[in-house]
Amino acid sequence: MSYKVDIVSKITENISQFRQAEQKVAQVILDDLMFAASASITELAEKSQVSESTITRLAKALGCKNVRDLKFQLAQVSSVGERFISEVNIEPSGISGVYESIHKALKLNANLITQKMLDDCIALIGRANQVITFGVGGTSTLMAQEGQFRLFRLGIASTAYSDPVLMRMTAATIDKNDVVLCFSLGGYSPDVEESVQIAKKFGASIISITLADSPLARKSDVNLPILIRESDYIFKPSASRYVILAAVDVLMTELAVQYKRKSREKLRRLKQTLDDYREGNDKLPLGD
């Protein structure tokens, strides 16, 4: 798949090379993408205080067929691009603002996962020979690894994969006695979805932690739903990362309690080994 540079990138990268009049138009566009996408050539020229011919010259300089093509490309990117150009601070800033957004995200999700969903997951994992975890992308890759790290603590064989080719290869080798645990914040992850389809053909059970009613959720036997409510404040990492981590913790806690005889001894041995390594500090976490 070829990647086409969007019109906003073209403007920002080349604005210093434009003529002075064209720079005025470019700045008006960057200041208000929605206006530029919907305005007539006359309105855009008046707001930029240039001639209409300047608008035409800028369109050609940007590789557009004409002004109509320029406006079409602006409309394509305006819904996404505006919040990445605006200087308006629309979210509490500073340390307290970061903690506040995390707290709101967790509160929003606190009652989404039901006991029935957890029981169904535990039943599938409890009879599995192994649990394979899939996740592609920044957060989902980390969550796939986190899933593996939590599962082996409970004595459950697990392996994490994030490479698209390895996910497909692994999916082709598993069977009806295996479980695939998938992670995706938005539920739109073609590589994970395709690997899940392969795994299902060979009878594997699918558990997902993702957005409810998303493509990935619909392909799963059980989905532990999350709800994402992102703001337009672009400078802070997504608080939704904590939501998916909390769902992992909920699932792993229930697993540990359900199989407490097995998990207690595994956890005790882990703690003993770590305390020996850390010179006996019993209050440190069970694995950093």
C-alpha positions as CSV (number, residue, x, y, z in Angstrom):
1,M,0.0,0.0,0.0
2,S,1.4,3.4,-1.0
3,Y,1.3,6.3,1.3
4,K,0.2,9.7,0.0
5,V,1.4,12.8,1.9
6,D,-1.6,14.8,3.1
7,I,-2.2,18.4,2.1
8,V,-1.5,19.8,5.6
9,S,2.0,18.2,5.6
10,K,2.7,19.6,2.2
11,I,1.7,23.1,3.4
12,T,3.7,23.0,6.6
13,E,6.8,21.6,5.0
14,N,6.8,24.1,2.0
15,I,5.3,27.3,3.5
16,S,8.7,29.0,3.7
17,Q,9.3,28.5,0.0
18,F,6.0,30.1,-1.1
19,R,5.7,33.7,-2.3
20,Q,4.6,36.1,0.4
21,A,1.1,36.3,-0.8
22,E,0.9,32.5,-1.0
23,Q,2.2,32.3,2.6
24,K,-0.7,34.4,3.7
25,V,-3.2,31.9,2.2
26,A,-1.3,29.0,3.6
27,Q,-1.4,30.5,7.1
28,V,-5.1,31.2,6.8
29,I,-5.6,27.5,5.8
30,L,-3.6,26.2,8.8
31,D,-5.4,28.5,11.2
32,D,-8.8,27.3,10.2
33,L,-9.0,24.1,8.1
34,M,-12.7,23.8,8.3
35,F,-13.2,27.4,6.9
36,A,-10.6,26.8,4.1
37,A,-12.3,23.5,3.1
38,S,-15.8,25.1,2.9
39,A,-15.1,28.7,1.8
40,S,-15.4,29.9,-1.8
41,I,-12.3,31.0,-3.6
42,T,-13.5,34.6,-3.1
43,E,-14.0,34.2,0.6
44,L,-10.6,32.6,1.0
45,A,-8.9,35.4,-1.0
46,E,-10.7,38.1,1.0
47,K,-9.7,36.6,4.4
48,S,-6.1,36.2,3.2
49,Q,-6.1,39.7,1.7
50,V,-4.8,38.4,-1.6
51,S,-6.1,38.0,-5.2
52,E,-8.1,34.9,-6.3
53,S,-5.2,34.1,-8.7
54,T,-3.0,33.7,-5.7
55,I,-5.3,30.9,-4.4
56,T,-5.0,29.2,-7.8
57,R,-1.2,29.5,-7.8
58,L,-1.0,28.0,-4.3
59,A,-3.2,25.1,-5.3
60,K,-0.8,24.3,-8.2
61,A,2.3,24.7,-6.0
62,L,0.8,22.1,-3.7
63,G,0.3,19.6,-6.6
64,C,-3.5,20.0,-6.7
65,K,-5.3,19.9,-10.0
66,N,-7.2,23.1,-9.2
67,V,-8.7,25.0,-6.2
68,R,-11.6,22.5,-6.0
69,D,-9.0,19.7,-5.6
70,L,-7.3,21.7,-2.9
71,K,-10.5,22.2,-1.0
72,F,-11.4,18.5,-1.4
73,Q,-8.0,17.5,0.1
74,L,-8.5,20.0,3.0
75,A,-11.9,18.5,3.7
76,Q,-10.4,15.0,3.9
77,V,-7.9,16.0,6.6
78,S,-9.8,18.7,8.5
79,S,-11.7,16.4,10.9
80,V,-8.4,15.0,12.1
81,G,-6.0,17.8,11.5
82,E,-7.7,20.7,13.2
83,R,-6.9,19.6,16.8
84,F,-3.2,19.0,15.8
85,I,-2.9,22.6,14.6
86,S,-5.0,24.5,17.1
87,E,-3.1,26.2,20.0
88,V,-6.2,26.1,22.3
89,N,-5.5,24.2,25.5
90,I,-8.7,22.3,26.1
91,E,-7.7,20.0,28.9
92,P,-6.3,20.5,32.4
93,S,-2.6,20.7,32.2
94,G,0.2,19.8,34.7
95,I,0.6,16.8,36.9
96,S,-2.9,16.9,38.5
97,G,-4.5,17.0,35.0
98,V,-2.8,13.8,33.9
99,Y,-3.9,12.0,37.1
100,E,-7.4,13.4,36.7
101,S,-7.8,12.1,33.1
102,I,-6.6,8.6,34.2
103,H,-9.1,8.6,37.1
104,K,-12.0,9.6,34.7
105,A,-11.1,6.9,32.2
106,L,-11.0,4.2,34.9
107,K,-14.3,5.4,36.5
108,L,-16.0,5.4,33.0
109,N,-15.0,1.7,32.6
110,A,-15.5,0.5,36.2
111,N,-18.8,-1.3,35.6
112,L,-18.5,-2.5,32.0
113,I,-17.1,-6.0,32.7
114,T,-19.6,-8.4,34.2
115,Q,-18.9,-11.5,36.3
116,K,-20.5,-13.6,33.6
117,M,-17.9,-12.4,31.1
118,L,-15.1,-13.2,33.6
119,D,-16.5,-16.6,34.3
120,D,-16.7,-17.4,30.6
121,C,-13.1,-16.3,30.1
122,I,-11.9,-18.4,33.1
123,A,-13.7,-21.5,31.8
124,L,-11.9,-21.2,28.5
125,I,-8.5,-20.5,30.0
126,G,-8.9,-23.1,32.7
127,R,-9.0,-25.9,30.1
128,A,-6.5,-24.5,27.7
129,N,-3.2,-26.1,27.0
130,Q,-1.7,-22.7,26.3
131,V,-2.8,-19.1,26.0
132,I,-1.4,-17.1,23.1
133,T,-1.6,-13.3,23.4
134,F,-1.8,-11.0,20.3
135,G,-1.5,-7.3,20.1
136,V,-0.1,-4.8,17.5
137,G,0.8,-1.2,18.1
138,G,2.2,0.7,21.1
139,T,-0.3,-0.1,23.8
140,S,-1.6,-3.4,22.5
141,T,2.0,-4.8,22.1
142,L,2.7,-3.9,25.7
143,M,-0.6,-5.5,26.8
144,A,0.1,-8.7,24.9
145,Q,3.4,-8.9,26.8
146,E,1.7,-8.0,30.1
147,G,-0.9,-10.7,29.5
148,Q,1.9,-13.3,29.1
149,F,3.7,-12.0,32.2
150,R,0.6,-12.3,34.3
151,L,-0.4,-15.7,33.0
152,F,3.0,-17.5,33.6
153,R,2.9,-16.3,37.3
154,L,-0.2,-18.4,37.6
155,G,1.4,-21.4,36.1
156,I,-0.4,-21.0,32.7
157,A,1.7,-21.6,29.6
158,S,1.6,-18.4,27.5
159,T,3.5,-16.7,24.7
160,A,3.1,-13.1,23.4
161,Y,3.2,-12.1,19.7
162,S,3.1,-8.7,18.0
163,D,4.8,-9.3,14.7
164,P,2.0,-9.8,12.1
165,V,3.8,-12.6,10.3
166,L,4.6,-14.5,13.5
167,M,1.0,-14.1,14.6
168,R,-0.3,-15.7,11.5
169,M,2.3,-18.5,11.7
170,T,1.4,-19.1,15.4
171,A,-2.4,-19.1,14.6
172,A,-1.8,-21.8,12.0
173,T,-0.2,-24.1,14.6
174,I,-2.7,-23.9,17.5
175,D,-5.8,-26.1,17.9
176,K,-9.1,-26.5,19.8
177,N,-7.3,-26.9,23.1
178,D,-5.7,-23.4,22.9
179,V,-6.9,-19.9,23.7
180,V,-6.0,-16.7,21.9
181,L,-6.2,-13.5,24.1
182,C,-6.2,-10.4,21.9
183,F,-5.7,-6.7,22.8
184,S,-6.8,-3.7,20.9
185,L,-7.8,-0.3,22.2
186,G,-10.1,0.5,19.2
187,G,-10.9,-3.0,18.0
188,Y,-9.8,-2.2,14.4
189,S,-6.6,-4.1,14.0
190,P,-6.5,-6.0,10.6
191,D,-3.4,-8.0,11.5
192,V,-4.9,-9.3,14.8
193,E,-8.3,-9.9,13.2
194,E,-6.8,-12.0,10.3
195,S,-4.7,-14.0,12.8
196,V,-7.8,-14.6,14.9
197,Q,-9.7,-15.8,11.8
198,I,-6.9,-18.3,11.2
199,A,-6.9,-19.5,14.8
200,K,-10.7,-20.0,14.7
201,K,-10.4,-22.2,11.7
202,F,-8.3,-24.6,13.7
203,G,-10.8,-24.5,16.6
204,A,-9.0,-22.1,19.1
205,S,-11.2,-20.1,21.5
206,I,-10.8,-16.3,21.2
207,I,-10.9,-13.8,24.1
208,S,-10.5,-10.1,23.5
209,I,-10.1,-7.0,25.5
210,T,-11.2,-4.2,23.2
211,L,-13.9,-1.8,22.3
212,A,-17.4,-3.3,22.6
213,D,-19.1,-4.1,19.3
214,S,-15.9,-3.5,17.3
215,P,-14.8,-5.9,14.5
216,L,-12.4,-7.7,16.8
217,A,-15.0,-8.0,19.6
218,R,-17.5,-9.6,17.1
219,K,-14.9,-12.2,16.1
220,S,-14.3,-13.2,19.7
221,D,-16.0,-15.9,21.8
222,V,-15.8,-13.6,24.8
223,N,-15.0,-9.9,24.9
224,L,-14.1,-7.9,28.0
225,P,-15.3,-4.5,26.9
226,I,-13.6,-1.2,27.3
227,L,-14.9,2.3,26.6
228,I,-12.7,5.0,25.2
229,R,-13.5,8.6,25.4
230,E,-10.5,10.6,24.1
231,S,-10.3,14.4,24.3
232,D,-8.9,16.7,21.6
233,Y,-5.9,17.4,23.8
234,I,-3.1,15.9,21.8
235,F,0.0,16.4,24.0
236,K,-0.8,13.9,26.7
237,P,-0.6,10.1,26.1
238,S,-4.0,8.3,26.0
239,A,-5.5,7.5,29.4
240,S,-7.1,4.5,27.7
241,R,-3.9,2.6,28.2
242,Y,-4.8,2.4,31.9
243,V,-8.3,1.1,31.0
244,I,-7.0,-1.9,29.1
245,L,-4.4,-2.6,31.8
246,A,-7.1,-2.5,34.5
247,A,-9.1,-5.0,32.5
248,V,-6.1,-7.3,32.4
249,D,-5.7,-7.0,36.2
250,V,-9.4,-7.8,36.7
251,L,-9.1,-10.9,34.6
252,M,-5.9,-12.1,36.1
253,T,-7.1,-11.5,39.7
254,E,-10.2,-13.6,39.0
255,L,-8.0,-16.4,37.4
256,A,-5.7,-16.4,40.4
257,V,-8.6,-16.6,42.9
258,Q,-10.4,-19.3,40.9
259,Y,-7.3,-21.5,40.8
260,K,-5.9,-20.4,44.2
261,R,-4.3,-23.7,45.2
262,K,-2.2,-23.7,42.1
263,S,-1.6,-20.0,41.9
264,R,-0.7,-19.5,45.5
265,E,2.2,-21.9,45.4
266,K,3.4,-20.5,42.1
267,L,3.3,-16.9,43.5
268,R,4.9,-18.0,46.7
269,R,7.9,-19.5,44.9
270,L,8.2,-16.4,42.7
271,K,8.2,-14.2,45.7
272,Q,10.8,-16.3,47.5
273,T,13.1,-16.3,44.5
274,L,12.7,-12.5,44.1
275,D,13.3,-11.8,47.8
276,D,16.4,-13.9,47.7
277,Y,17.6,-11.8,44.7
278,R,16.6,-8.5,46.4
279,E,18.1,-9.4,49.8
280,G,14.9,-10.2,51.5
281,N,12.7,-7.1,51.1
282,D,9.3,-8.6,51.5
283,K,7.4,-5.4,50.7
284,L,8.6,-5.0,47.2
285,P,6.2,-5.9,44.3
286,L,6.0,-9.4,42.9
287,G,8.2,-8.6,39.9
288,D,9.2,-5.1,38.8
